């Protein structure tokens, strides 16, 4: 994901316990931080949405 540094602003996001458990467990498996795992997951969703494999409704 390409981002301009001046456009990056902190975003508060409170995960549900189920989402937090999912993110944390997968982050540990891949040696990523929870933030790194969220970035990875969102980038995959964005790719799938662009290809038409995933539709956000």
C-alpha positions as CSV (number, residue, x, y, z in Angstrom):
1,X,0.0,0.0,0.0
2,X,1.5,3.3,-1.0
3,X,0.8,6.1,1.3
4,X,1.9,9.7,1.6
5,X,3.4,10.4,5.0
6,X,1.6,13.7,5.3
7,X,-1.8,12.0,4.8
8,X,-1.3,9.3,7.5
9,X,-3.4,10.1,10.6
10,X,-3.9,7.9,13.7
11,X,-7.2,6.0,13.6
12,X,-8.7,4.7,16.8
13,X,-10.3,1.3,16.4
14,X,-11.6,-0.9,19.2
15,X,-11.7,-4.5,18.2
16,X,-14.3,-6.9,19.5
17,X,-12.8,-9.6,21.7
18,X,-13.2,-12.2,18.8
19,X,-11.5,-9.9,16.3
20,X,-8.7,-9.2,18.8
21,X,-8.1,-12.9,19.4
22,X,-8.1,-13.6,15.7
23,X,-5.6,-10.8,14.9
24,X,-3.3,-11.5,17.9
25,X,-3.2,-15.3,17.2
26,X,-2.4,-14.8,13.5
27,X,0.1,-12.0,14.2
28,X,2.0,-14.4,16.5
29,X,2.0,-17.1,13.8
30,X,3.5,-14.7,11.2
31,X,5.8,-12.8,13.6
32,X,4.0,-9.6,12.9
33,X,2.6,-7.0,15.4
34,X,-1.2,-6.7,15.7
35,X,-1.0,-3.4,13.7
36,X,1.1,-5.2,11.0
37,X,-1.5,-8.0,10.8
38,X,-4.3,-5.4,10.5
39,X,-2.4,-3.6,7.7
40,X,-1.8,-7.0,5.9
41,X,-5.5,-8.1,6.2
42,X,-6.8,-4.7,5.0
43,X,-4.5,-4.7,2.0
44,X,-5.7,-8.2,1.1
45,X,-9.3,-7.2,1.4
46,X,-8.5,-4.1,-0.8
47,X,-6.9,-6.3,-3.5
48,X,-9.8,-8.8,-3.4
49,X,-12.3,-5.9,-3.7
50,X,-10.4,-4.4,-6.7
51,X,-10.5,-7.8,-8.5
52,X,-14.2,-8.3,-7.7
53,X,-13.6,-11.3,-5.5
54,X,-15.0,-9.5,-2.5
55,X,-17.9,-7.0,-2.4
56,X,-18.3,-4.5,0.5
57,X,-22.0,-3.9,1.1
